[in-house]
């Protein structure tokens, strides 16, 4: 039923760096894997470069 599905939904939050959905309370290994992933690292580099340009 819809009530059961809603109860089983995991709470999620959005990564401030890359916008990916992360499960709240997920295993530390999964969080570490996300932080070292290509998408997250790429967005972090882009944001860093943009901040450097904005300082000029």
BELMOTA-V49076 format. One record per pair of residues at least 24 apart in sequence whose ideal C-beta (glycine too) atoms are under 10 Angstrom apart, sorted by sequence separation. I is the first residue (numbers start at 1). J is the second residue. D is the distance in whole Angstrom. If there is no record, write none. Layout:
I&J&D + I&J&D
//
This chain:
15&39&9 + 17&41&9 + 18&42&8 + 19&43&7 + 15&40&7 + 17&42&10 + 18&43&4 + 17&43&5 + 18&44&7 + 16&43&10 + 17&44&5 + 15&43&8 + 18&46&9 + 17&46&10 + 18&47&9 + 17&47&7 + 16&47&10
//
